[in-house]
Amino acid sequence: MKGGIGQLMKQAQQMQEKMKQAQDELANITVVGESGGGMVSITMTCKNEIKKIKIDEVLFNEEKDMLEDLLIAAFNDAARRAEKKTQESMSGMTSGLNLPPGMKLPF
């Protein structure tokens, strides 16, 4: 029994180290969200750090509200892509664990 707990603790520590490494890697993976047919794009990491915003100069002649809406849509698109990439990256790590249905680990 004692060896089983020790082995479980060792596996938990290894899993924690792997998760830390995966989170560090996600900080270096970028995604691009777009809106307005690519007229606005936002590049961000999978840790939601914005790296670049591109706005087509044609939009500078448009109403401020429209540009703001396009920026929001591009950000939301990038956030969805980052979440999907994060889930894909982490799913392989948690597949060996027998977690109860619906239980998710914090990433």
Contact map, one row per residue, 1 for C-alpha under 8 A:
11111000000000000000000000000000000000000000000000000000000000000000000000000000000000000000000000000000000
11111100000000000000000000000000000000000000000000000000000000000000000000000000000000000000000000000000000
11111110000000000000000000000000000000000000000000000000000000000000000000000000000000000000000000000000000
11111111000000000000000000000000000000000000000000000000000000000000000000000000000000000000000000000000000
11111111100000000000000000000000000000000000000000000000000000000000000000000000000000000000000000000000000
01111111110000000000000000000000000000000000000000000000000000000000000000000000000000000000000000000000000
00111111111000000000000000000000000000000000000000000000000000000000000000000000000000000000000000000000000
00011111111100000000000000000000000000000000000000000000000000000000000000000000000000000000000000000000000
00001111111110000000000000000000000000000000000000000000000000000000000000000000000000000000000000000000000
00000111111111000000000000000000000000000000000000000000000000000000000000000000000000000000000000000000000
00000011111111100000000000000000000000000000000000000000000000000000000000000000000000000000000000000000000
00000001111111110000000000000000000000000000000000000000000000000000000000000000000000000000000000000000000
00000000111111111000000000000000000000000000000000000000000000000000000000000000000000000000000000000000000
00000000011111111100000000000000000000000000000000000000000000000000000000000000000000000000000000000000000
00000000001111111110000000000000000000000000000000000000000000000000000000000000000000000000000000000000000
00000000000111111111000000000000000000000000000000000000000000000000000000000000000000000000000000000000000
00000000000011111111100000000000000000000000000000000000000000000000000000000000000000000000000000000000000
00000000000001111111110000000000000000000000000000000000000000000000000000000000000000000000100000000000000
00000000000000111111111000000000000000000000000000000000000000000000000000000000000000000100100000000000001
00000000000000011111111100000000000000000000000000000000000000000000000000000000000000000000000000000000000
00000000000000001111111110000000000000000000000000000000000000000000000000000000000000000000000000000000000
00000000000000000111111111000000000000000000000000000000000000000000000000000000000000001100000000000000000
00000000000000000011111111100000000000000000000000000000000000000000000000000000000000000000000000000000001
00000000000000000001111111110000000000000000000000000000000000000000000000000000000000000000000000000000000
00000000000000000000111111111000000000000000000000000000000000000000000000000000000000000000000000000000000
00000000000000000000011111111000000000000000111000000000000000000000000000000000000001000000000000000000000
00000000000000000000001111111100000000000000111000000000000000000000000000000000000000000000000000000000000
00000000000000000000000111111100000000000000110000000000000000000000000000000000000000000000000000000000000
00000000000000000000000011111110000000000000110000000000000000000000000000000000000000000000000000000000000
00000000000000000000000000111111000000000011110000000000000000000000000000000000010000000000000000000000000
00000000000000000000000000001111100000000011110000000000000000000000000000000100110000000000000000000000000
00000000000000000000000000000111110000001111000000000000000000000000000000001100100000000000000000000000000
00000000000000000000000000000011111000001110000000000000000000000000000001111110100000000000000000000000000
00000000000000000000000000000001111111111100000000000000000000000000000011101100000000000000000000000000000
00000000000000000000000000000000111111111000000000000000000000000000011011001000000000000000000000000000000
00000000000000000000000000000000011111110000000000000000000000000000010000000000000000000000000000000000000
00000000000000000000000000000000011111110000000000000000000000000000000000000000000000000000000000000000000
00000000000000000000000000000000011111111000000000000000000000000000000000000000000000000000000000000000000
00000000000000000000000000000000011111111000000000000111001000000000000000000000000000000000000000000000000
00000000000000000000000000000000011111111100000000001111000000000000011001000000000000000000000000000000000
00000000000000000000000000000001111001111110000000001110000000000000001001100000000000000000000000000000000
00000000000000000000000000000001110000011111000001111100000000000000001001100100000000000000000000000000000
00000000000000000000000000000111100000001111100001111000000000000000000000000100000000000000000000000000000
00000000000000000000000000000111000000000111111111110000000000000000000000000100010000000000000000000000000
00000000000000000000000001111110000000000011111111100000000000000000000000000000010000000000000000000000000
00000000000000000000000001111110000000000001111110000000000000000000000000000010011011000000000000000000000
00000000000000000000000001100000000000000001111110000000000000000000000000000000010000000000000000000000000
00000000000000000000000000000000000000000001111111000000000000000000000000000010010000000000000000000000000
00000000000000000000000000000000000000000001111111100000000000000000000000000000000000000000000000000000000
00000000000000000000000000000000000000000111100111111000000000000000000000000000000000000000000000000000000
00000000000000000000000000000000000000000111100011111000000000000000000000000000000000000000000000000000000
00000000000000000000000000000000000000000111000001111100000000000000000000000000000000000000000000000000000
00000000000000000000000000000000000000011110000001111110000000000000000000000000000000000000000000000000000
00000000000000000000000000000000000000111100000000011111000000000000000000000000000000000000000000000000000
00000000000000000000000000000000000000111000000000001111101000000000000000000000000000000000000000000000000
00000000000000000000000000000000000000110000000000000111111100000000000000000000000000000000000000000000000
00000000000000000000000000000000000000000000000000000011111110000000000000000000000000000000000000000000000
00000000000000000000000000000000000000000000000000000001111111000000000000000000000000000000000000000000000
00000000000000000000000000000000000000100000000000000011111111000010000000000000000000000000000000000000000
00000000000000000000000000000000000000000000000000000001111111100010000000000000000000000000000000000000000
00000000000000000000000000000000000000000000000000000000111111100000000000000000000000000000000000000000000
00000000000000000000000000000000000000000000000000000000011111110110000000000000000000000000000000000000000
00000000000000000000000000000000000000000000000000000000000111111110000000000000000000000000000000000000000
00000000000000000000000000000000000000000000000000000000000001111111000000000000000000000000000000000000000
00000000000000000000000000000000000000000000000000000000000000111111100000000000000000000000000000000000000
00000000000000000000000000000000000000000000000000000000000001111111110000000000000000000000000000000000000
00000000000000000000000000000000000000000000000000000000001101111111111000000000000000000000000000000000000
00000000000000000000000000000000000000000000000000000000000000011111111100000000000000000000000000000000000
00000000000000000000000000000000000000000000000000000000000000001111111110000000000000000000000000000000000
00000000000000000000000000000000001100010000000000000000000000000111111111000000000000000000000000000000000
00000000000000000000000000000000001000011100000000000000000000000011111111100000000000000000000000000000000
00000000000000000000000000000000000000000000000000000000000000000001111111110000000000000000000000000000000
00000000000000000000000000000000011000000000000000000000000000000000111111111000000000000000000000000000000
00000000000000000000000000000000111000011100000000000000000000000000011111111100000000000000000000000000000
00000000000000000000000000000000110000001100000000000000000000000000001111111110000000000000000000000000000
00000000000000000000000000000000100000000000000000000000000000000000000111111111000000000000000000000000000
00000000000000000000000000000001111000000000000000000000000000000000000011111111100000000000000000000000000
00000000000000000000000000000011110000000111000000000000000000000000000001111111110000000000000000000000000
00000000000000000000000000000000100000000000010100000000000000000000000000111111111000000000000000000000000
00000000000000000000000000000000000000000000000000000000000000000000000000011111111100000000000000000000000
00000000000000000000000000000011100000000000000000000000000000000000000000001111111110000000000000000000000
00000000000000000000000000000110000000000001111100000000000000000000000000000111111111000000000000000000000
00000000000000000000000000000000000000000000010000000000000000000000000000000011111111100000000000000000000
00000000000000000000000000000000000000000000000000000000000000000000000000000001111111110000000000000000000
00000000000000000000000000000000000000000000010000000000000000000000000000000000111111111000000000000000000
00000000000000000000000001000000000000000000010000000000000000000000000000000000011111111100000000000000000
00000000000000000000000000000000000000000000000000000000000000000000000000000000001111111110000000000000000
00000000000000000000000000000000000000000000000000000000000000000000000000000000000111111111000000000000000
00000000000000000000010000000000000000000000000000000000000000000000000000000000000011111111100000000000000
00000000000000000010010000000000000000000000000000000000000000000000000000000000000001111111110000000000001
00000000000000000000000000000000000000000000000000000000000000000000000000000000000000111111111000000000000
00000000000000000000000000000000000000000000000000000000000000000000000000000000000000011111111100000000000
00000000000000000110000000000000000000000000000000000000000000000000000000000000000000001111111100000000000
00000000000000000000000000000000000000000000000000000000000000000000000000000000000000000111111110000000000
00000000000000000000000000000000000000000000000000000000000000000000000000000000000000000011111111000000000
00000000000000000000000000000000000000000000000000000000000000000000000000000000000000000001111111000000000
00000000000000000000000000000000000000000000000000000000000000000000000000000000000000000000011111100000000
00000000000000000000000000000000000000000000000000000000000000000000000000000000000000000000001111110000000
00000000000000000000000000000000000000000000000000000000000000000000000000000000000000000000000011111011000
00000000000000000000000000000000000000000000000000000000000000000000000000000000000000000000000001111110000
00000000000000000000000000000000000000000000000000000000000000000000000000000000000000000000000000111110000
00000000000000000000000000000000000000000000000000000000000000000000000000000000000000000000000000011111000
00000000000000000000000000000000000000000000000000000000000000000000000000000000000000000000000000111111100
00000000000000000000000000000000000000000000000000000000000000000000000000000000000000000000000000100111110
00000000000000000000000000000000000000000000000000000000000000000000000000000000000000000000000000000011111
00000000000000000000000000000000000000000000000000000000000000000000000000000000000000000000000000000001111
00000000000000000010001000000000000000000000000000000000000000000000000000000000000000000100000000000000111
